[in-house]
């Protein structure tokens, strides 16, 4: 909008000079002769700016235009036309002025204009001087205001500083969360250290008491003229006394003695090829009596690349195997079997019936995960890694599977092999190897073992004393050898209460990432028993495994009861009432799915994620490293009314381990940003506003359970596997204080 525009407002437009002129008292509305038109006024104003008095020409030098002059000093132009005949003639008007001019229709009427005196040159000069001063002040003010406006470069610098400030604030928030996680970890480690110190003090006190009891016993025997029958064995009061042991307290302090056997020397060699001082990649090669048996062949779940998935020393397996024995179907114990099936296509793969039912499903899921990783790696690797095994290898491995009933003996020449229930998960078994029916030595391998009854499987059941007691070597897992787990009943009660608070009271959602085999079924059964009205969804691989549990768990319990009855008949020649009427919990079928516990359809996950507004989701993977759990987490974790419940082991670098550090956060606490991603959905950063809780529902025996198992077997030596070096060293010291000989986790020969 220009000053010549009729809508021009000098005060709004910021033209201070024009505004000053418009505010002068003599700037009255203009009038003129009848013939005055806009064109006439325009021509007159142009002449005045170019050939008029010096003050007007000075305005032209300052940039005034005809429009500005007509708008601000219209009366001045009209008066110039009235007073100057030469100007009237120049614009085409008569030389004489009209004595009674009528108002210009474009001008505003002013009844006082005719009464005003004619402006004199001095008054005009003074007004022009005022306008000049005001113009200078306006120009100065404009310069000052312009200096206050930041330049583009300054704005860019300010934006960069603002971005850096925001990044710093985010970094502070991340560091704060990380510091809280470290503080929680430090507190946990301090508690564990304190517990270990107390346990050590208790063990030392027990050792001293046992030594005092032993010294008193030696004194009594010497007084009676007898000799100490076991001078080389340090007694331990924690060992259970033999059935025929006297009730005297001094005698009760002596450990139970191994069953006496007459054996012929055999050369045994036990070599841990994997899973020795790590959790995963289990493989144990046993050689005796000319036979070679590999117990377990698992993958390493914490491997950094596909090339590191195999057990560390699996190349030492040799070129011949008489049998491959699988203790249970978890991938860290059985995931490598198809690779060996390609190499040993005639070697039988022995396992329990439950494990045989689970293995094909677990192997095919592992192959699918490897294919997904290979496709992901193909995007950025010139040559993606080859798959560990193919579908043909799976077919070969399935063909080689052979079921071995619990308690039955499978023989390979002079080597006998027997399985016993290990608890842990469906089909889990320990292994007893004996040469020459035990006369040539015995080795007991527990595999993953649990001494507590679970909702999904019963506790472990060691064979009779004449089978395992006094074995030459006990190879036992050490996952939780360093700690005493909280009471399972308390953990179950706390889990149920948390789900009730979130789902029933708060009408929210709960995400439980769980291992597909074992933990998912255990949690589903717990919720179905204690919260039968809470809707539960089971997704991912856990869906197929739960179906197998329903089909096999009851049958396995029935077969175990029958084997127990048969063993009792052989030992005593009679059948006891307890064998004829086993506990209902030992034989009842396992029912996981019902009206409230449902499986997510294979192609219905997206709809289930969008539609679930209240309930529990149990899905894989248990460490949130991939699979459906990541997709559910993206939907549920940003919800402050929701909860994430961790119920299993979390590797150091897993997202689940980072989330475990948030245990104890309350609704309204500052949200955390978590990087989640898998090979199918890609990486993503998730805002974690949900509460996080961690429950220790372990399916492994803890320190107390492992000590009880060692006491029952009473081996000559103990080898610890499936644990960390530091924890094994502490537990080995506890065993030695109790008088139990140990051997390093390395190649063992006898």
C-alpha positions, 0 to 999 in steps of 0.5 A, a space after each residue: 500500500 503506497 501513500 497515493 492509495 486512498 486506503 493509506 494510513 501513515 500511522 499504520 504504514 510506519 511513515 513517520 514523516 507523512 504522519 507528522 504532516 497529517 497531524 499538523 493543525 493547518 492540514 485541513 481538508 482541501 477544497 477547490 474550484 468546481 473543475 478540480 479533479 484528481 488528475 488536476 491535483 496530481 499535475 499540480 502536485 508534480 509541478 510544485 515538487 519539481 518547480 515550486 518553492 524551495 521547501 517543496 523541492 526539498 521534500 522531493 529531494 528527500 523522496 516525497 512523491 506526488 501521492 505522499 504530497 496529496 495525502 499529507 498536504 492536499 490543502 497546500 496544493 489547492 491553496 497553491 492553485 487558488 493563489 497562483 494563476 501561472 500554476 492554474 494555467 499550467 494544469 489547464 485551469 482558467 487564470 482567474 479563481 472561482 470566487 465561490 468554489 464548491 467542495 470537491 466530491 473526493 475531499 472531506 468538507 471543512 466549514 472552517 477552511 474559508 475562515 483560515 488565513 492564507 498561509 505565508 511562506 514563513 509559516 510554511 518554512 517553519 512547518 517544513 523544518 518541523 517535518 524535517 526534525 521529525 523525519 530525522 527522529 523517525 530515521 534515527 528511531 528506524 535505525 535503532 529498531 533495525 539494529 535490534 532485529 537479529 540478522 539471519 546469521 544471528 538467528 541461525 546461531 541462536 537456533 543452533 544454541 537452542 538445539 545444543 541446549 535441548 540435546 544437553 537436556 536429553 543427555 542429562 536425562 539419559 545420564 540420570 536414568 543410567 545413573 539410577 540403573 547403576 545405583 540399583 545394580 550397585 545396591 543389588 551387588 552389595 546385597 549379594 556380596 553381603 549374602 555371600 559373606 554371611 553364607 561363607 561365615 555360616 559355612 566356616 562355622 559349620 566346618 569348625 563344628 564338623 571338625 570339633 565333632 570329628 575330633 570328639 568322635 576320634 577321641 571316643 573311638 580311640 578310647 574304645 580301641 577302634 580307628 576312625 573309619 574315614 580319616 580322609 573325609 572332612 565331615 559336614 553336618 549339612 549332609 543327610 545321615 544314612 538310613 541306618 545312622 545312629 541318632 548320636 549327634 556326633 555320628 549325625 555330623 558324618 556325611 552319608 557314605 557312597 554305596 560300596 561297589 566293586 569296579 574294574 578300572 576304565 579310562 574316562 574322559 569328560 571334556 566340556 566343549 561348550 557352556 563350561 564357564 558361560 550360560 549357553 552353548 552347552 556341549 559335553 563329550 564323554 569317552 569311556 569303554 571305547 564309546 563316545 557320547 556327546 551330551 547336549 549341543 546348544 547355541 550361544 544366545 549372547 554371540 555377537 555374530 552368526 559365526 560365534 553361535 556354535 559351542 567354543 570347542 565343537 570342532 574337537 568332537 572328532 569324526 565319530 559319535 556313538 550317540 548324541 544325548 539331549 537333556 532338554 529342548 532349549 536352544 542353548 542345549 539343543 540348537 546345534 543338533 541339526 548341524 551335527 546331524 548333517 555331519 553324523 547322519 547315522 548317529 542316534 539322537 536320544 532324549 525323553 519323550 517330551 523333549 522329542 515332541 518339542 525339538 522339531 518346533 524349536 529347531 524350525 523356529 531357530 531356522 526361521 530366526 537365522 533366515 530373518 537375520 540373514 535377510 537383514 544382514 544382506 542389506 549391508 553386508 557384501 556376503 551375508 553369513 551362511 545359515 548354520 543348517 538347512 531344512 534338509 538338516 532338520 529332516 535328518 535330525 528329526 529322523 534320528 530322534 529316539 525316545 528313551 523312557 525315564 529309568 530305562 537303560 540304553 546300552 552301547 557295548 559296555 556303556 550304559 545310559 539312563 535318563 532321570 527327570 530334572 524338572 526345569 521344563 517339559 522333558 528335561 532330563 539328567 543323564 547317568 553314564 556307567 561302564 560295566 554296569 557301574 563297576 567301571 565307574 559312573 558319571 552323572 550329568 544334571 543338565 539344567 535342573 530344578 528341585 522345586 515343583 512348578 505349575 507346569 512340571 514337577 521337581 527333579 527326581 534323582 535315581 536310587 542311591 545304588 544308581 547315582 550315589 558315590 559317582 566318580 564325577 558329578 557334572 552340575 549346572 551352576 546358573 544360580 550357585 551364587 545366590 539363594 532365590 526368594 521363596 517361590 510362593 512369595 514371588 508368585 503372590 507378588 506377580 498375581 497382586 501386580 497383575 490384579 492392580 494393573 488389569 482389575 483395578 486400573 483396567 490397564 494392560 500388562 506385557 510379560 516377555 517370556 521364554 517360549 519353552 517353560 516360562 510362558 506356560 508357567 506364567 499362563 498357568 499361574 494367572 489362570 489359577 489365581 486370576 481366572 477372570 483376567 484375559 490372557 493372550 499368548 503370542 509368538 512361539 509360546 503359542 505352539 509350545 503351549 499346545 505341545 505342553 497340553 498334549 504331552 505334560 500329562 502323559 509324561 507325568 503318567 509314564 513317570 508314575 508308572 516307572 516309579 511304581 515299577 522301580 518300587 516293585 523291583 526293589 521291594 517285591 511289593 507295591 506301596 499305597 503311595 505308588 498305587 495312588 499317586 498325587 493328583 497333581 502328578 498325573 493330571 493333564 495340563 490345560 493352558 488354553 481356556 475361555 480367558 487364556 487365548 492364543 493370538 492367531 498367526 495372522 491376527 497379531 496386528 488386530 490383537 495389538 490394536 484391540 487389546 485395552 485390558 488384559 495380559 500378553 505373554 509373548 517372546 522373546 523373553 529378553 525383548 531382543 526381537 519377535 512379537 514382544 518388540 511389537 507389543 512393547 511399542 504399543 504398551 510401554 508408552 502407556 503410563 497405566 500399563 506394566 512390564 513384568 520381567 520373569 526370567 534371566 536377562 543378558 547383560 546387553 539385552 533391552 530387558 536388562 536395561 528395563 530391569 534397572 527401572 524396577 520400582 518406578 511409579 506412575 508419573 515418574 520421568 519416562 525413559 527412552 529405550 532402543 528396541 528393534 528386531 530384524 523384521 520391524 527395524 529399530 525404534 526408540 520407545 518412550 517407557 512410561 509403564 511401570 516395570 517389575 522384576 520377578 525371580 521365577 527361575 526354573 533352575 536350582 539355587 545355591 541351597 538346591 544345588 547343595 542338596 543335590 550334591 549331598 544326595 549324589 555324594 560324588 568323588 568329585 564335582 565339576 561346575 558348568 553352565 555358569 560364570 567363572 566368578 560364581 563358580 569359584 565362590 561355590 567351589 570354595 563352599 563345596 570344599 569347605 563342606 568337605 566335597 572334592 571338586 575339579 576345575 571346569 576343564 578336561 577331566 580324566 580318570 
